[in-house]
Structures are given as structure tokens and as C-alpha cells.
Amino acid sequence: MRRKLFAVMLTLGLVTSLVACSGENKSSDEKVYVVGISQFAQHGSLENCKEGFIEGLRESGFVEGENLKIEEKNAAADQGTAKQISDTFVADGVDLICGIATPSAQAAYNSAMNTNIPVIYTAVTDPVSAKLAQKDGMPIGEVTGTSDELPIRQQLELIREILPEAKKIGIMYTTSEANSVSALAIYQELSKEYGFTIVESGITQTADISLAVDTLLDEVDCLTNLTDNTVVNSLPTILDKANKRNIPVFGSEIEQVKLGCLAAEGLDYIELGKQTGKMAAAILKGEKKASEYKYETITQPGLYINMTTAESLDIAITDELLERAIDVIY
């Protein structure tokens, strides 16, 4: 009896061991995809892009700790660092690189163009000017993504509605950022329709901003921001100087409004990132090559208003605008 019991226990133990081994083998056989995220700067809109990108991957079946490993690196608004990051990702043989913002997207593509590593980007305002896409929207290689092209006409309409007497709008931009140069050109083209003159100030580095904003504030009735990474990185400094002069600053997305900009007809960067993540998932699954994807945009802007800022600047916001706003910050 004891021998039979011992034999049964051995058999059960063997079966249990085989089941356990089978489970281990199944888990180890599933590919873990490695995605490198190169983020150009540390500010709210780009953080939202990253958060949305990871969420888009998750919703498409790629989950960190299961079948996905994410390597995140931040270039701290330095183009040389952005190139080092993308070179490292290529050397490590990641399965896909995501470049968040134009400089990181350009660096990622330049590093990966002679490899089989696809590149996807987000928060690139003008992929054509950035030499990431052709005029018809198709990629120039194994690179695609989403554009955060600004709703500039709607922004000008908003500024005119809130500031009916304003004549001059100040815009700071980084001269080396293709997306900023492109957006500025559209502002210059459309501003006359709304009775505005654009006063521009080009900068090359963060150290230029303090003097540039002081000079602009002497000449304009308000400022409006682009999605310029260097400028947005210094937004607290800009807002502090503008508030002391009682000059409103308009943002380009919700995070800028949360920081103290008066209002924005802007984009939801979490949704933009999520859209990008779903595109990346399709590429990882082999459903589509990056080179087969036209870049995509989110076309419907959202209105964001900071009522605390409006009250401090003694600016009236109509009930109609408040009702239309997606988010009102108090």
C-alpha cells in the first residue's frame, strides 16, 4: 500500500513538474518587443504624448511586463543628445523607435534609416518640412506617425474674440525647429484676415528667451505660443514677465493653459499619443509597414480657458466661450 501511494505521489509530482515546465516554456516562447522612446524635452504636452503612446500600445495588446519592454530617454531639449539617444537605440537593436517632437523624430530616422528598425513619431507639426514625409503625406522611408499641426485659424479667431482691440501678436520661436518655422509662416499668412500683425522673435537657445520676451512685450498686445519645445520649456519665465506687464499669453494646448496661459484652441496630446501607439502596434504586428502609412492628424481642436488668469488680467470671457470650452481651469 505504501509503495502504491509513493508511486502515485511520484507520478503526480512528475505531472505537476511537466505542467509547470510547459507553462514556463509557453511564456518564454512569447516574443517581448523592445520599444525605444526618445523624448526631446521635459514638459507637459510631450509627457502627455508619451503617456498616450504607451496607452495606445496597451489597448492594442502590447503590455509592459508581459510582451513589451519600453526604454525611455529624454534629450533635455538638446539636439546632440537626441542623436546620441537614437544611436544607442539602434546599437541595442530595439524593435521600434518612437521620436516625440521634431528633433527627436529626425534624429531617430537618421540613425535608423540604414537598418530594419521602423521609426514612428508624434508631436511633429510639419512632417514634410521636417523631411519625414512627402507632400502627399506618404513617408520618405520606414518612418511615419502623427502631426500636431496647430489649428491656427481657430486660434486667431479666439484671440480676436477675447481681445477685440488687439493689433499685434508676439510669437517666439526656435529658428532651428522646422515645425516652428512652418507654423509661424501660417500665422503670418492668416493674421491679416483678422486685423493682426505678427511680431516675431527667433531664438537659438534657452538663454535667448529672457531678452527676447522683454523685447516682444514692449511691442505687442499679447503673445501666442507655438508647440516650440525650447519656448514651452521656458513658459514659466515667459508668463511671469508677461503677467507683470498685464499682457495675456495664449497657449497651444491644455498643459500650457494649466500653467497660466489665458486660453488655447489646442490639441489633446494624450489622444494624439494614443493614436500613434495604435499605429506602432500595427507595425509591430506586421500588419503594415511604416513606409505604407501616411502620417495622421487630429483635426478637431479643443478650447481650454484659464479663468484664474482671466480674472487676474481683468479680461472678460463670454458665457458662449465658457460653454464651448472642453476644460475651464479655476
FENCOR-V58910 format. One record per backbone hydrogen bond with DSSP energy under -0.5 kcal/mol. NH is the residue of the N-H (numbers start at 1). CO is the residue of the C=O. Records with the same first field share a line. If there is no record, write none. Layout:
# FENCOR-V58910
NH: CO + CO
This chain:
# FENCOR-V58910
5: 1
6: 2
7: 3
8: 4
9: 5
10: 6
11: 7
12: 8
13: 9
14: 10
15: 11
16: 12
17: 13
18: 14
19: 15
20: 16
21: 17
22: 18
23: 19
24: 20
25: 21
26: 22
27: 23
28: 24
29: 25
30: 26 + 27
33: 31 + 67
35: 33 + 69
36: 96
37: 35 + 71
38: 36 + 98
39: 37 + 73
40: 100
43: 41
47: 43
48: 44
49: 45
50: 46
51: 47
52: 48
53: 49
54: 50
55: 51
56: 52
57: 53
58: 54
59: 55
60: 56 + 57
61: 58
62: 57
63: 61
65: 68
66: 63
67: 63
68: 63
69: 33
71: 35
72: 70
73: 37
75: 39
77: 40
78: 75
79: 77
82: 78
83: 79
84: 80
85: 81
86: 82
87: 83
88: 84
89: 85
90: 86
91: 87
92: 88
93: 89 + 90
94: 89
95: 34
96: 34
97: 118
98: 36
99: 97 + 120
100: 38 + 98
101: 99 + 122
102: 123
105: 101
106: 102
107: 103
108: 104
109: 105
110: 106
111: 107
112: 108
113: 109
115: 112
118: 95 + 116
119: 142
120: 97
121: 144
122: 99
124: 146
125: 123
130: 126
131: 128
132: 127
133: 127
134: 138
137: 134
140: 132
143: 141
144: 119
146: 121
147: 296
152: 150
155: 151
156: 152
157: 153
158: 154
159: 155
160: 156
161: 157
162: 158
163: 159
166: 163
169: 197
170: 222
171: 199
173: 201
175: 173 + 203
177: 174
178: 176
181: 177
182: 178
183: 179
184: 180
185: 181
186: 182
187: 183
188: 184
189: 185
190: 186
191: 187
193: 190
194: 190 + 191
195: 192
196: 191
197: 167
199: 169 + 197
200: 198
201: 171
203: 173
208: 205
209: 206
212: 208
213: 209
214: 210
215: 211
216: 212
217: 213
218: 214 + 215
219: 216
220: 216
221: 168
222: 168
223: 248
224: 170
225: 250
232: 228
233: 229
234: 230 + 231
235: 232
237: 234
238: 234
239: 235
240: 236
241: 237
242: 238
243: 239
244: 240
245: 241 + 242
246: 243
247: 242
248: 221 + 246
250: 223
251: 263
254: 267
256: 253
257: 253
258: 254
259: 255
260: 256 + 257
261: 256
262: 249
264: 304
266: 264 + 302
267: 252
269: 267
272: 268
273: 269
274: 270
275: 271
276: 272
277: 273
278: 274
279: 275
280: 276
281: 277
282: 278
283: 279
284: 280
285: 281
286: 283
287: 282
288: 282
292: 289
293: 290
294: 292
295: 137
296: 145
298: 147
299: 297
301: 299
302: 266
304: 264
305: 327
306: 262
307: 305 + 329
308: 329
310: 306
311: 307
312: 308
313: 309
314: 311
315: 310
318: 316
322: 318
323: 319
324: 320
325: 321
326: 303
327: 303
329: 305
